[in-house]
């Protein structure tokens, strides 16, 4: 199988014409190696923020040069991109280039099982073939043009789409439909002009100008739809599987049609408004995710995500972080990343499960959160008090700032507490937002409702602690007398009903509430003489026991005895953390007993075991740059975790843990002593 010289001009370098985009992309129904992604349909799109987007600009910072047309993930987990310079190969760090003869561009790409081998097939100008791995691991291009013995290469034209069945691969040009089964080629010539081809339920479909949609039966092209359908509607359409008895046709002019597999039943539009909307954006490609979500790439409006009912879930565009809104093609990798092949570079959108989304504009530092009557509220430095408004019409959920009775924003708030009597906010005063009134004056830092006595609330102010009691309404019982204690910032309650208060400067205060609600609690202060290092302290409860975190210095717990008088190092989670508990930024126990930990070099969840210890599982939070963490909230019933950071809010949705085996490792360079062998590029491919 020798490579051949090509004789052609370079039309791919002409300025792109939006009217011809249907001819320039590979069909999205070509199978990849089966993404191991759980159903994303469980995600509540109404409460999702912005997706994480990783961009690869054209020719910048090591990114791919030239124009890209299609992409996929190979059997080796590397990313292969059809490019105007050849085939780009990406290993997660660097890019390599495999050239075709005479520098031919690659405009169509797909993976197919031909014989016993799964291969990547490519098509370009007067060229078609596949990629083959050599013994040293290098990849080279193998041309199949020589197998077209009775077809002159200049008559082949440009391969525009590829499709694969269970045993063959199909190449489509304007004039030819070509099948390669690993041994021989078979060709069908168009009476007029072929449009896109695709394989659904192992049957090849191809459109033909003036004749409509056709299917290959017993090696003969037959009409696939009855005479009531407009014949030229299908020429530049994209067909994707939609269950066992239907498929979708995404057209440039008629939006999305739902068609039966049977020949004579009519197709029906999927929402007229949606069809008009997509027609204006000029669709270029369609992909169905394992969850059933449909991704429609467009020339003028980015990528559109739709559910099975045609509901608009999200629009991915420049506002979402894409480099461009002209999207040629898309595919889903096995790690749950949606790759969008743009007119200028590539963008990878994280859609895997678990899913990370974020709000990083206008909120500022998020210092506390609460869910009240089904809605999420946050206290933030820039937005003040804000409530999450559901996303709709393709837009992400957004936070709306709340106004106080005077018409100004609630600023300076640092604590929120949902109660049946209303949402309480600790700001410049303690406010009930459901029934606007001020319960306390002063700068309220944190509020805590007692689990042992739900009619009691403790409020920490800059000067100390105040109690509130619920009768028919919350009323103040006045300050708690005790040792000098300033700058409190966290409160927790252990299984014995004792309260622990952490401060920025004064160590930790323990309160033992009396039996009578009006009595004074007994207070004990823990500082350096009680085993606690100097520094900012936060308190939380793990397995019913108070745990104290000293910033940068580790975790501490009460010493032995019924009434411990000292704090000792807590090394429970040290085996899971590279730098020990001193790297912990925040930790929080959820209602299922799992301990969520955000640390400098790692983030994960420690799940209790039957033996009394913990099992460590990393989470997707380790993929995000967390910066300083100021608040955390876990909602197991909603499969959500929220992390408040210095510049906004991060949400973790879906399954809590991340399987590290989903992310393979490749050895690309080997260093022995001072000598390094590396992969170099030359015009014929990649060589060691």
N, C-alpha and C positions, 0 to 999 in steps of 0.2 A: 504494500500500500504506500506508494510514493507520493510525496507532495507534488503539486503541479504549479506551474507559473500561471498567474492570472493576468488577463488583459482587460482592463476596465479603467474607467475614469474614477473619480472619487466623489460620487454624488452624496455620500453621507456627510461631507463637509459643507454642503450647501446649508443655507439658513433654514431652520426647521419651519415647516408649514403646518399649523394646527389642523388644517383640513386633512392632512395625510397621516395623522398620528395613529390611526387604526392600523396602519401598515408597518409600524416601526417597533412593535412590542411583542414579546413572547407571551403565549397564552398562559393564564394563571392556573389552569387545571392540570398542568404537568405535575406528576407526583414528585415530592421530595421524599426523603427517607422517613416520613411519618413523624411529625413533631410530637414529642411526648409532653404535650401541654394540656393541662386539665381544662375543663369547660370554663370559658370566661363568662358564660351567660349568667353565672352566679353573682358577678360583680354588680353592685348597685351603682349604675352610671350616674344616677342623680346626685350622688355624694362623692364623686371622683373629682380630683383637681386636675392639674396639668400632668400629662404623662412625661416621664423622663425620656429625653431625646438625646441621642449621641450622633453628632454630625461628622461627616467625612467630606470636607470641601474638595472640589476638583483642583488637583495640582498644588494644594497648600498643606503645609505641615505634614508632608509625607502621604497625603491623600492621593486618590486615584486621578490620573490625568486623562484627558479626552472626554468623550461623551459616553454615558452608560445607557444600556437599553433593557437589560434583564439581569436577573441574578438568582442564585439558588445556593443551598448548602449541600456540599458533596458528602459521599459516604465517609470521608475522612474528617468531617465536621468543619472543614475549611469553607470559606465563602468564595464563590466563583461569580464573576461579574462579566457579562457581555459588554464589551467596550469597543470604541472606535479604533483602538490600537491593538486589540486582541482579546485575551481572556485575563482579567485581573484575578489574583488569588490573595485572600486576606486571612491571616491567622490570628487576628485579634490585636496584633501589635504592628505588623508591617505588611506592605503590599509587594507582590511580585507580578510579573507579566509574562504570559505565554503568547508568543506571536504566531500568527497564521502565515502561510506563504505570501510573500510580497507585501506583508503588512496589512493584509485584508482585515477589515473590521469584522466584529462578531455582533450581529443584531438579534439573533434568536438563540435560545439556550433551553435545555431541558434534560432531565435525568430519566433514564429508561432501563428496564431489565431486558436485555437482548441476549438470548442464550442463558448462561448461568451467571452472567456478570452484570452488575449495575454500573452503568457508565454515564458520564456527562456528554451529551451530544450538543454540537454547536452548528450554526449556519451563518454564512456571511454572503458576500458578493461572489457568485459563481463558485461557491465553496461550501462543502458540508463534510462533517466528520465527527470525531470524538476525541476525548482526552484519555490517555493511557498512562498508568504509573509504571515506571521502570524499576529495576531491582534495587537501585539505590534510593528510591523514594521520589526521584524527580518525576515530573509530569511533562509529557510531550503531546503534541497534536498529531493525530493520524487522519489523513484525508481519505474520504470514501469516493471521491470524484471518479477514480479509475474504474469503479464498479458500474458507472453509467456509460457502458461501452458504446451504446448507440445514441448518446446524447452529447452533442458538442458542449464544451464547458461554457462557451459564450452564450449558449441558448438556455442555460440553467437560470440565469437571473439571480435575484436576491432572495434568499431564504428568509421568509417573514415570520413564520410561526412553526413551532414544533409541537407534536403531541405524541403520547405513548400509550400503547395498549399493554396487555399483560405479556406480550411476546415480541413486540415490534415497536419501532419508532417511525413517525411520519414527519416529513419535511414538506412545507407548503411554500410555493412561489406563486407569482401571478399566473403562470402557464402550467405548472406541474404540481401534482401531488405524488410524493415519492415515499415508498415504504421500504425500510431496511430491517430484515429479520435476523441479521447476523451472518447470513450465507449469500443472499441475493437481494437485488433491488427489483421492485416492481413500480411502474409509473402509470399515472393516469393524466391525460392532457385535458386542459380546460377547453370547452367549446367557446367560452367567452373569456372570463377571468375568475380565478379562484379568490375567495376571501379567506377569513380565518378558519383554521381547522382545530378540532378538539376531540377528545375521547371521553365519552360518558358511558358508564356501565359496559366498558370494553368495546364500545361501538364507535367508529370514526364518523364524525360529522364535519362537513365542510360546506361553506356557502359558495355559490357561483352566480356571478352577475347575470341577471335576467332569468335565472332558473330557481333562485331561492335556496333554502337549506336542503342539503342532501346528506344521505348516510351511505356508508359502504356496507353492502350486503353481498356475500358470496363473490367478493372482488368486483362488484358492479356498483356504480353510484346510482342510487335511487332517490326520488323525492322523499324528504323526511316529514314534510308537513303538507296538509291538504291545499287545494287550489284557492281557498279563501284568504290565504296569507299573502301579503305583498312580497313579491319575490326578491326585491333588492334591499329589503329591510335588514337582512342578515349579513350583508357583505362584510362590514367592518365590526360586527358585533362580537361580544365575548360570551361564551356559554360556560356555565358552571353547574356542577351537580347540586341538587336540592332535594335530597331524599331519593327513594327508590323509584318513584313514579313521576317525578317532575324534575325539570331543570330550569335555571334562570338564563335569560338572554338579556345582556346589558348592551343597549344600542346607543348610538350617538344621537339619534333623532327621536326615538320613542321611549326613552327611559328604560325601565326594567320590566320585562315581561316574564310571567310564569307559564311555562309550557309543559304539557304532558309528554311522556315518552311515546305514547301512541300517535299514529300518523294523522288521524282525521279530527281529533279533538282540538278546539281552538286554544290559542294562548290568551292570557288575560293580563292587563297591566297591574303592576304593584303600586297602586296609588297614583292618581293623576297629578297631584301637586308635586309628589316626589319625582315623577317622570319629567315634568317640566323643569324642576330644579336641577336634576342631573343633566338633562339635555343642554342647559345653558352652560354647565361646567365642562362639557365635552368629555365623556368617559374614555379612558384609554385601556383599562384593564380591570379584571374582577377576580376576587379571591374569596373563598369561603374558609373561615377559620374552623378548627375542630369544634368550637362551641356553637357553630351555626351562624356566627356573626359574619356579615358580608362586607368586605372591604372593596370599595370602588375607587380606583385611582382615576384622577381627572387631570385635564390639561390646564384648566383655569382656576381650580379651587382646591388643590391638595388631594387628600384621601378622605373618603366619606365612609363611616362605619354605620351599618344598618343592622337591626335585628330581624328575625324571621318574619315579623309582621310588617316590615318596611318602616319601622320607627327609626328616626334619625337619632343615633346615639352620640356621635362625636364627629366633628370635622377637624382633621389634622392639617394645619396650614402654617403659614409663617408666624401667626400669632401663637401657635403651639410650639414653635421652636424649629420648624423645618427651614432648610436653606432656600427652598423654592417651592412654589405652589404648582409647578408643572411636574406631574408624576407620571412616569412611563409605565411602571411595573411594580409589583410588590410580592413578597414571599415571607413566610414565617419560619424562623429557624427553630431548632430543637430546644433552645433555651427560652423560648417564648418571646423573642424579639421580632417585631414586624419591620422588615427592611423595605424602605421606599426608595426606588430608583428614580432620581430626579433629573430634570434637565441640566442641573448643575450640582453634581456630587451625589451623595447618598446620605440618608438619615435612617437611623435604627431607633424605633420606638419600643420601649419596654412594655409589653402586654402580657408577660408571663404571670403565672400564679405561683407564689403571691405577687401582688401588683403594688408597685410604689407610685403614688402620685403626690403632687405638692402644690402649695400656694406660697409663692415667694415674693409677691408684689403687694404693697400697700398695707400688709398686716403688721410688719415689724416683728419684734420679739413676742412670741406667744408664751405667756407665763402661766396660764391655767385654762382648763376646759371643763365643760359640763354638758350633759345631755338633759334637756328639760322638755317634758311633754313631746318627746320624739325628735326634737331639733337640737343641733349642736351649737353651743355658744362658746366663744373664746374671749379671753381678756388679753389684749395685745397692746404694745406700746404705741404703734402708729394708728391703728384702727379703733383704739379704745375697746369698748364692748361691741362684739359683732356676732351675728347669727348667720349660719350657713344656709344660703338659698339654693334650692335644688337646681341642677343643670337641666336645660331643655333645648330643643331644636339644635342639637349638636354642640352646644356650648358647655364648658365645664361648670361645676358648681362654684358659686361665688359667695364671698362674705359681704354682708351689708352691715355697716356701722349703725348702732342704736343711738337714739337721742334721749337725753334726760328730760324731765318735765320743763326745763327752761329752754329747750330747743337746742342745747349744745350736746356734743358728743360726750359719752362717759369716758373720761381719760383718767389715767393713774390707777386703773383697776388691776388687782393682782390675784384675786381669788373668787371662785364661783362655787355655789352649792345649790343643788336642786332639792327642794322640799315640797311636800304637798301644799304648803301654804304659799309657795311662790319661789322664784329663782332669786337667791340672795347673791349680791355682788359686793365684794370688799373693795372699796375705792377710797375716795376722800369721804369717808363715812361708809356705813353698811346700809345697802339699799335693797328693798324688795321690788324687783322689776315688774312682777305681776300686778301689784297694787302699789303704785309708786309712792313710797314713803321712806324716810330715812330712819333706821332703827338705832344707829350709833353715829356719833361724830368722831372725828379723828381719822388718822391714816390707817385703814384696816389692811393688814398684810395677808393674813390667811384665816380661813374659817373652817371649823370642823364640827360635824354633828356626831355626838356620842352614839356608839353602837349599843352600849350597855343601857344608856338612858336616852332614847331618841328625842325626849323633850328638852334636852340640854344641848346648847351650842356654845362652843368656845371660839372666841375671836381674839386673834393676836394683833395687837397694835404696836407701833414703834416703842411705846412706853411700857408695854406689858400685856397681861391677859385679862379679858373680860368675859363673863358668862351671860348667856341669854336663856330665858326659860319660856317654854311654850305653855300658855294657858289657852285663851281663845286667840291669842296672837303672841308674837315673839316680843318679850320685854327684857330689859337689861337688869341683871342682878348686881352690876357694878364690878369693879376690878378685883382680881385675886391678890390677896396680900401674900408676900413671901420674899425670897431673896431678890436682890437687884438683878434684873434680867431685861436686856434690851435687844432690839433688832431681831425678833423671832421671824422665822420664814417657813417653817413646816411643822405640822402636828400629825401624830399618829396615835393609835390606841392599841394596846396589846390585849391578849386574850383574857387577862385579869382585870380589864377595865381601867388600867393605869394609862395616863396620857403622857406622851413624850413630846417635847417641844425642842426643835433645833433652831439655832440662831446663826447669824453671820459672825458674831464676835464673842458671845458669852457662853459657848459650849452648849450643853443640853440640860433641860429642866424636866424633871419627872413629877407628875401630879398624881396623887392618890385620892380620888374623889371620896367624900364621906358618904355614909349611908343616907343622910338626909339631904335633900336637894338644896337647902338653904345654908348648909354648913360650909366651912372653909376647907378646901382640900389641903392635904399635907404635901409640901413641896420639897424636892431634893435636887440640888444642882450638881452636875458632873462636869469637871474641867480637867486640867492637866494632872492635878493631884489624884484624880480618880481614874487615871489611865487613858484619858482622851487627849490626842495631840491638838495643838493649837491650829485653828483654821475654821473655815466655813463648814457648818454641819447641816445635814439633811437627815430626817428620820422617816422611816417607813416600817411596816410590819410584815415579816416573813414567817409563815407557819405559826402565827400567833405570838411571835416574839419580836420585840423592838430591835431594829437594826439601824445603826448610826453610820452614815457615810461622811467622812471628813475629806474634803476636796483634795485630791492628789495624794492622800495618805492611807487610804484603805477603808475597810468596813470594820465596825466594832459592834459588840453585843453585850448585854448585861452579864456579869459574872455569875458564878453559881450561888445558890441559896434562894430562899423565898423572897427576901428583900435585898437584892444585891447592892453593894456599895461601891462597885467599880465596874468599868467597862473593859473588855478584853478583845483582842483581835478576832475577827470572824473570817476564817479561811475557807468557808464552805464552797465558794465559787472560784477560788484561786486556781484549781486544776484546769478550769475552762478558759482562763484569761492569760495571754502571753506575758503580761506585765503584772499579774496579780490584781488584787482588788483595788490597788491604788489607781488603776486606770478607769475605774467605774465612774461614769458621768451621772447616770440615773439608773435606778432599779425599781421595779414595781411588781407586786404579786397580784394576779388576776383572781377572779372568783373560782377558777378551777385549780388554784394552787400553783400555777406556773409562774416562774419568776422571769420577767423580761428585763434584760440588762443591755444598756447601751454603754460601750466602753471605748477607749481611745483607739484600740487596734482590732476590736472585735465587737460584734453585737449578736445576741442570740437569746434563746429562751431555755431555761432550765426546768425540765418537767419532772415532777416527783416520781420516784420508782417505788415498787412494792417493798424493796429492801430498806427504804428509809432515806436513800440518797437522792441524787438528781441525775438526769440524763441531759446532756448538752446538745442543743440543735441550733446551728446558725440560722439567722433569718436574712431576708432580703435587705434589711436595714444596713447591713455591712456594705451593700453596693452603693449606698447614698453617702454623700459627704455631709455628715451630721453637724459639724461645728459644735458650738456649745448647746447643750440640751437643757431646757428650762422647765419642761413639763411633759408628762406622759399620761395617756389614757388608753386602757384596754377594754374592748367590748366583745367578749367571746361570743355572745349571742348574735352579734352582727358580723362576726369574723373581721373585725377591724381593730387596728391600733393606730393611735395618733401620737405624734411626737412634735412638741413645740420647740423650735430652735430660734437662733438669734435673728434669722431673716425670714421667718414664716412658719409653715406647718407642713409636716410630712404625714401621709396616710399609708398604712400597710393594709391591704385588703386580701381576703381569701385565705388559703392555707397558711398557717403561721410560719412554717419552717421552710428552709431552702436546702434542697439536696445538692451538696457540693459536687456530686458526681455528674451533675448536669453540665458542668463546665470542664471540658477536657483540657489537657495540657499537651503541647507539642514541643519537641526539642528541635529548634531551628538552627542553633549554633552550638558548637562544641569547642571548649577551650582546654588545651593541655599545656600546662606550663605557661609560657608567654606566647604560644602560637594558637591562633584561632582559625578554624575552618568555617567558612560561611558560604551561604548561597549567593552566587552572583548571577546577574542577568545578562543575557546577550540576545541578539535579535532572533535566535531560533528557539528560545525557550528559557528554562531555568536549569542551571547546572551547578554542581557542587564544586 
